């Protein structure tokens, strides 16, 4: 994955995998919940691409 100015966290929860994406200032720019770790990772990568695209606009 290309380097973008975002960080993310993945955490296992009782109901699945939660994820959050943070900008350079530590603000949450996206978050979600998926049933599997692989689905959560894919969602993170997609959300980072979307956030990066919006940041360039």
C-alpha positions as CSV (number, residue, x, y, z in Angstrom):
1,X,0.0,0.0,0.0
2,X,1.3,3.4,-0.9
3,X,2.3,5.7,2.0
4,X,-0.4,8.2,2.9
5,X,-0.4,10.6,5.9
6,X,-2.8,8.4,7.9
7,X,-2.5,5.9,10.7
8,X,-5.0,3.2,11.6
9,X,-5.9,0.8,14.4
10,X,-7.5,-2.6,14.2
11,X,-8.9,-4.2,17.3
12,X,-10.7,-7.5,17.9
13,X,-14.0,-7.0,19.6
14,X,-16.7,-9.3,20.7
15,X,-18.8,-8.4,17.7
16,X,-16.0,-8.5,15.1
17,X,-13.1,-6.3,14.2
18,X,-13.2,-2.5,14.8
19,X,-11.0,-0.1,12.9
20,X,-10.3,3.6,13.0
21,X,-8.2,5.8,10.7
22,X,-6.5,8.9,12.0
23,X,-5.1,11.9,10.1
24,X,-1.8,13.6,10.9
25,X,-3.4,15.6,13.7
26,X,-4.7,12.4,15.4
27,X,-8.3,13.1,14.4
28,X,-10.5,10.2,13.5
29,X,-11.4,10.4,9.8
30,X,-13.1,7.0,9.4
31,X,-14.2,4.1,11.5
32,X,-16.0,0.8,11.1
33,X,-16.7,-2.7,12.2
34,X,-16.3,-5.9,10.1
35,X,-16.8,-9.6,10.9
36,X,-13.3,-10.7,9.9
37,X,-9.9,-9.3,10.2
38,X,-9.3,-9.6,6.5
39,X,-12.5,-7.7,5.8
40,X,-11.5,-5.0,8.3
41,X,-8.1,-4.6,6.7
42,X,-9.6,-4.3,3.2
43,X,-12.0,-1.7,4.6
44,X,-9.1,0.3,6.1
45,X,-7.2,0.2,2.9
46,X,-10.2,1.4,0.9
47,X,-11.0,4.1,3.4
48,X,-7.4,5.4,3.4
49,X,-7.5,5.6,-0.4
50,X,-10.7,7.5,-0.3
51,X,-9.5,9.9,2.4
52,X,-6.3,10.5,0.5
53,X,-8.3,11.2,-2.6
54,X,-10.5,13.7,-0.8
55,X,-7.4,15.4,0.8
56,X,-5.9,16.0,-2.7
57,X,-9.1,17.5,-4.0
